């Protein structure tokens, strides 16, 4: 079984988290930065991470609205998912990411991470939360 990767897609930063090969542990991995216009370099970096880490599944955070309506952010994530598929051949699995950034922010508050350092890790933490929830839901029963 290969690794799973979670992606927290944003308009400037993309958080990446990876599982271990046995899919037991979810770990923050990297923040990929992009300029909000040309996504090509970010896609190249993500494709390289996928290749180097033998990723088999991509879990892409989908920011759903609480009222069920499709948000602009959700559309953007789905368009990004299509680009990931075109680049890697892996079709993303969409996961509800509501509140992951809030949970990540609270965790960073509790652990004393400074505001200056927060931007570089909050998206990774959100991706880690998405991945942990996915792994927990898909853990084989004993």
Secondary structure, DSSP 8 states (H G I E B T S, - for coil): --EEEEEEE-SSEEEEEEE-TTS--EEEEEEEE--SS--HHHHHHHHHHHHHTTEEEEEEEE---TTS---HHHHHHHHHHHHHHHHHS---EEEE-TTHHHHHHHHHHHTT--HHHHHHHHHHHHHHHHHHHHHHHT----
